[in-house]
Amino acid sequence: MANKTIKLGPNDIRCGNLIYHDEPQFIKLVDVAGYFSYRISKFIPRGQILMIAMQQAKKDPSQMRYLENHAVVTFNAMTCVPDQQFFLEQNASAVNCINRHKDIYGVKEEILEKEDAQILQEERELAEAMEEAKKEEENEAPKSED
């Protein structure tokens, strides 16, 4: 904002006092006053849905309405001072949303024991590889001569 004029980029979308900004790996939501900023990765479902909505918002009023609702709810949730009741209700709402859209999140009703064992094994292997890489990095780091 320069000289009290809001300048939007070619892919930016304004929803009231909030602006969606398209960054290389993120969608950024900011307020026009500069007090609030929120980034979400384009590589997770929420970021992908926002990216699609931004691309379609100029032609599809329902996508613009989605962005407006998302902006208001995100701003309200991120700027209020939460209490325990807020945490409980927000978490319950998030779980309910995930359960309504299991296909988006890859949630399966039942995971077979074989699948569960394979997932655990892959996670163990990944953790071991990360630990090994960390050790190698530490061994290759230059040492001080003190």
C-alpha positions as CSV (number, residue, x, y, z in Angstrom):
1,M,0.0,0.0,0.0
2,A,1.6,3.2,-1.1
3,N,0.1,6.7,-0.6
4,K,-3.0,5.0,0.8
5,T,-3.6,3.3,-2.5
6,I,-3.8,-0.5,-2.6
7,K,-1.9,-1.9,-5.6
8,L,-2.9,-5.4,-6.6
9,G,-0.7,-7.7,-8.7
10,P,-2.2,-9.4,-11.8
11,N,-3.1,-12.6,-9.9
12,D,-4.1,-10.9,-6.6
13,I,-7.7,-11.0,-5.4
14,R,-9.2,-8.6,-3.0
15,C,-12.0,-9.6,-0.6
16,G,-13.0,-6.6,1.4
17,N,-10.0,-5.6,3.5
18,L,-8.2,-8.8,2.8
19,I,-6.0,-9.7,-0.2
20,Y,-5.0,-13.1,-1.6
21,H,-1.5,-12.9,-3.1
22,D,-0.2,-15.7,-5.3
23,E,3.5,-16.5,-4.4
24,P,5.6,-19.1,-6.1
25,Q,5.0,-21.9,-3.5
26,F,2.4,-20.2,-1.3
27,I,-1.0,-18.5,-1.2
28,K,-0.7,-15.5,1.1
29,L,-3.6,-13.7,2.7
30,V,-3.0,-10.2,4.1
31,D,-5.1,-7.4,5.4
32,V,-4.8,-4.0,3.7
33,A,-3.5,-2.4,6.9
34,G,-0.6,-4.8,7.2
35,Y,-1.5,-6.2,10.6
36,F,-2.3,-9.7,9.5
37,S,-0.5,-12.1,7.2
38,Y,-1.1,-15.8,6.6
39,R,0.7,-18.2,4.2
40,I,-0.4,-21.6,3.1
41,S,1.6,-24.0,1.0
42,K,0.3,-24.8,-2.5
43,F,1.4,-28.4,-2.0
44,I,-1.3,-29.3,0.5
45,P,-5.0,-29.7,-0.2
46,R,-6.1,-26.4,1.3
47,G,-3.5,-24.5,-0.7
48,Q,-4.5,-26.4,-3.9
49,I,-8.2,-25.6,-3.4
50,L,-7.4,-21.9,-2.8
51,M,-5.2,-21.8,-5.9
52,I,-8.0,-23.2,-8.0
53,A,-10.5,-20.8,-6.5
54,M,-8.2,-17.8,-7.2
55,Q,-7.8,-18.9,-10.8
56,Q,-11.6,-19.2,-11.3
57,A,-12.9,-16.4,-9.1
58,K,-13.1,-13.8,-11.9
59,K,-15.4,-16.0,-13.9
60,D,-17.2,-17.9,-11.3
61,P,-19.1,-16.0,-8.5
62,S,-19.3,-19.2,-6.3
63,Q,-15.4,-19.4,-6.3
64,M,-15.3,-15.7,-5.3
65,R,-17.8,-16.3,-2.5
66,Y,-15.6,-19.2,-1.4
67,L,-12.6,-17.0,-1.2
68,E,-14.6,-14.3,0.7
69,N,-15.8,-16.9,3.3
70,H,-12.4,-18.4,3.6
71,A,-10.8,-14.9,4.2
72,V,-13.3,-13.9,6.8
73,V,-13.2,-17.2,8.8
74,T,-9.4,-17.3,8.6
75,F,-9.0,-13.7,9.7
76,N,-11.4,-14.2,12.6
77,A,-9.8,-17.5,13.7
78,M,-6.3,-16.1,13.5
79,T,-6.9,-12.8,15.2
80,C,-9.1,-13.5,18.1
81,V,-7.7,-14.5,21.5
82,P,-8.8,-18.1,21.7
83,D,-10.1,-19.8,24.9
84,Q,-10.4,-23.5,25.6
85,Q,-14.0,-23.6,24.3
86,F,-12.7,-22.1,21.0
87,F,-10.0,-24.8,20.7
88,L,-12.5,-27.6,21.3
89,E,-15.0,-26.3,18.8
90,Q,-12.5,-25.5,16.1
91,N,-10.9,-28.9,16.4
92,A,-14.2,-30.6,16.3
93,S,-15.2,-28.6,13.2
94,A,-11.9,-29.4,11.5
95,V,-12.3,-33.1,12.2
96,N,-15.9,-33.0,10.9
97,C,-14.7,-31.3,7.7
98,I,-12.0,-33.9,7.1
99,N,-14.5,-36.7,7.6
100,R,-16.9,-35.0,5.1
101,H,-14.1,-34.9,2.5
102,K,-12.0,-38.1,3.1
103,D,-11.1,-38.4,-0.6
104,I,-9.3,-35.0,-0.4
105,Y,-7.2,-36.1,2.5
106,G,-6.7,-39.8,1.6
107,V,-8.5,-41.0,4.7
108,K,-9.5,-44.6,4.6
109,E,-12.2,-46.1,6.7
110,E,-10.2,-49.2,7.5
111,I,-6.5,-49.8,7.0
112,L,-5.6,-53.5,6.8
113,E,-2.9,-54.7,9.2
114,K,-0.6,-55.4,6.3
115,E,-1.0,-51.8,5.0
116,D,-0.5,-50.4,8.5
117,A,2.7,-52.5,8.9
118,Q,4.0,-51.3,5.6
119,I,3.3,-47.6,6.5
120,L,5.1,-48.0,9.8
121,Q,8.0,-49.7,8.1
122,E,8.3,-46.9,5.5
123,E,8.2,-44.3,8.3
124,R,10.9,-46.1,10.2
125,E,13.1,-46.3,7.1
126,L,12.5,-42.6,6.4
127,A,13.4,-41.7,9.9
128,E,16.6,-43.9,9.8
129,A,17.6,-42.3,6.4
130,M,17.1,-38.8,7.8
131,E,19.2,-39.7,10.9
132,E,21.9,-41.1,8.7
133,A,21.9,-38.1,6.4
134,K,22.2,-35.8,9.5
135,K,25.2,-37.8,10.8
136,E,26.9,-37.7,7.4
137,E,26.3,-33.9,7.3
138,E,27.8,-33.5,10.7
139,N,30.8,-35.6,9.8
140,E,31.4,-33.6,6.6
141,A,31.1,-30.2,8.3
142,P,34.4,-28.3,8.6
143,K,35.9,-28.6,12.1
144,S,37.5,-25.7,13.9
145,E,41.2,-26.2,14.7
146,D,40.9,-25.2,18.3
